[in-house]
């Protein structure tokens, strides 16, 4: 992906390499849902859509629940991340409620009696009313009412945004106002009876709200059927039996159908609005439903508000509920609030690109490949790095080891200075000297200019991969930035899993010049973003910077050492370009880089 000053936040989220994070979220959701339900359930995360259905034949689970990757319709940014995470939780519980308590077989029986536009209208009203009842039941069992409210409000805002754009696109001030159809009005009235604070019901009945209110003959029909629909929603919200809920909706529908039959066909269709969710009742067949025992039974004269979440259930003790609530809270906030390394790095790079004080105009970013198979060269590099990894681990351990520091006037008596003590000298004590517990971060700049093509770039890639493997294995934050086609190219972000970027590191590509000044500018900024307090930069190149003056200015601004390894058969004068220079032939560049790494982490004598 190319980063320019015009790159948007949504584009950054789209490249975030979220596959691994999404899979971890899926596993956690699956663990959660199988704690809550007796039948084994498989959870899948789809690009869009949410539904529950029996698992395919031969699957170890009895049911599968699908939740959307992006519940709000597109990759979430900023505060939307938290809402998106809570929406996944709400959808999971919503679909689990359908698995446990809905009777879609009875729904299909009732729908089969209808024809024409009434099939879709019944489906929408029945599904919306069932959603209200299911969410109320699940909120009675678990502390999930607030998540349902946040999610439903988000869906309603999306629906309203779509409606607003529709009106802006097609409305002409000289024509009749674009208003809701009776279909859309009834759907919204039922949906907004459930959890959520965004209530659009008053606007539908307010004649001053042209874009939403139903006018003309549609309004008269709506007002006539509205009491019956509201009574049905109230009943369905407290009927514990899924079969009886469907029958109650069908009974209501049969009562209002004579009024609707006299309306123009357009009033019985969805025109301006979209469904707030992609739940499709017609595709479901979940088998026999359980009784929703926590719903109040109207036959017993009990009522419960559909906007409250009662925390009483005879089937779970309070400690179990508390544990489940804690897990829900973590799933709803933690994973999605953390930015993946590639997205975090891209945001930092974008700030550099947009900064007028840096020479960087654009940066290419390589995307991760979480499920891909690394090339064979990656495994060879990993094997070759074992000795370096072992050496670095030992050296870092020695650096961080506490050691005695002799020659002090106070402390513990130094047994090696007893003679000096008997002679009256005062500096005969020693203290414990703490080791170097600092963390390190390292940026490797790989020159992919035209002159490196062939053996040089292959050798440099092998050496880079070996150092990446060794450093990351001992806890050093490491990144790779290349120079390809006159442009910086992020091949491995700080904090990422190197294996996921192996294809980028071993691309074999080499073309263009050597814009080292841009690499130094980026490195100076990015190393400040790493987890290490001691930054290092190592440049593998075979030439000189495109712009020597600009490069020197950027180098002078660095507060950390920049080491250069020249991949060349001949030694030239490059002392001005780096704090320290090493030369290596292509056949020995990996050994040279490993030796440099050992020196960097060696404890001074």
C-alpha positions, 0 to 999 in steps of 0.5 A: 500500500502507498502512503501519501498525505491524502491517505485516509484513516479507513485505508490504514485500518484496511491494511492492518493485517487483521487476520491473526487478531480476527482469528483470536477474537473468533476463538475467544467468542467460540469459547465464550458461547460454548460456556453459555450453551449446551449444544456445541457451537462453532463461531465463524467471522464473515466479511458481512452478515450474521446468522445462526444455522445447523452445522454442516454434516460431519462437523463436530459442532451442532450449530454455527453462529456467524458474526460480521468482521465489521459490524458497522459496515466498514473497518472501525477507526478511533472510538468506533473500535470499541463500539464495533467490539461490543457489537460483535458481542451483542450479535453473538448473544443475539444469535445464541438467543435464536439458537436457544429460543426461536422457532423458525420452523413455525415461522416458515409454516406461517409465511408459506400461507402468504404470497406477494409482498406480504411474505416479505412484510411478514418476514420483516415484522416477525423477525424484528419482533422476535429480535426484541424478545430474544434480546430481552431474554438474553439480557435477563440471563446475562449483563448484555443489555447495554451492549444490545443498546449500543449496537442497536443504536449504531445500526439505527444510525447507519440506517438513518445515514443511508436514508439521509443520503437517499433523500439528498440524492433524490429529493427535489424541493419542487416535488412531493417530499420523499417519505417512509412507506408503510412497510418502512414505518412499521419496521422501524416502529417494531425495531425501536421497541427493543434496546436502545436510546435512539427512538424514531417513533415520534418522527414517523408520526410527526407530520412536520418531518417530511423525510420520515413521516408517512403522509397521505393514505399511507398515514391513515392506514398506519394510524389504523393498524398501529394500536394492534402492532404495538399490542403485538410487540408488547405481547411478544416481548413477554411470551416465553414460547417461540412457537407462540410468539410466531403465532402471535405475530401472524395473528396480528398480521392477519388482523392488519392485512385487510387494511394494507391490501387497499394500499398501493404496492409501493407502500408494501415495500422497502424504498428509502431504508435498508435493513439494519442487519442482515438476519434472514429468517427464511434461511434459518432452520434451527430445530426445536426451540427451548422455552425462554423461562426468564420472560414474563408469561402474559398468561400469568399476568406478569409484565417486564419492560423490554428496556430493562435487563433483569439479573435473575436466573435459576440456572446459574450462580452469581459467581458464574455470572460474574465470570461470564460478565468479566469475559464479555467485558474483555472481549468487548474492549481489549482486542479491538482497542489495540492497534495491530503493529502494521496499522500503528506503524503506518500511522506513524509513517503517515505523520512523517509523510505529512510533515513539511520538515522531512524529505519524505513524500510517500512510503510503500507499506508491505502487508502481512501474510498471517496464513502464508507459507514462508519461502525456503530461504526463511527457514534456512535463515532461521537455522543459520541464525541459531548461533547468533541468537545463542550468543546474543542471549548470553551477552544480554544476560551478562549485560543485565547481570548484577556485579560487584563494583569495588573501590568505594568508601561505604558498602560491603567489605571487599575480601580482595582489599583486606590488606589495604584495609589493614593499612588504613585505606578507606576505599576498601568496600564494594557495592552491587552494580546493577546490570544494563537492563535497557531494552533495544530497538533496531532498524535495518535499512536494506538498499534495493537500488538497481546496482544491488540486483543479483547476488548482492540483494540475495546476500543482503536479504539472507543477512537481514533475515538472519539478524531479524530472527536472532534479534526478535528471538532475544526480545529486541524490537526489530524492523526492516525498511528498504529503498526500492524504486526511489521510495522507502518501503516498510517491509517489517513493522516494529513489534510484528511477527517476522514470519508474516513478512518473510515474503516481503523480505525475500522478494529479490527486487532491486531497482531505482536509486538510493534515497538514504536521506528519506530512510534516515528521516523515517528511521529517526522517527520510527525508532522513537516509536519502538519498545526499546530505549536504546535505538540502533540503525544498520544500513546495508548498501553498495552506494552513496546517497542520492542527495548527499547534503540532505542525507548529512542533515538528517544524519546530524539530527540522529541521536543514535549510532548509524552503522553502514555495511557496504556490500562490495568487492572493493573498499572505498571512502565512505566515512562521512556517511556513517558512524561506523563502516564495515565492508563485506563481499556478497558471500560474507555479508551475513557473517559481517552483520552477525559479527557487528551484532555481537559487538553491539551487545558485548559488555565492555571490559 
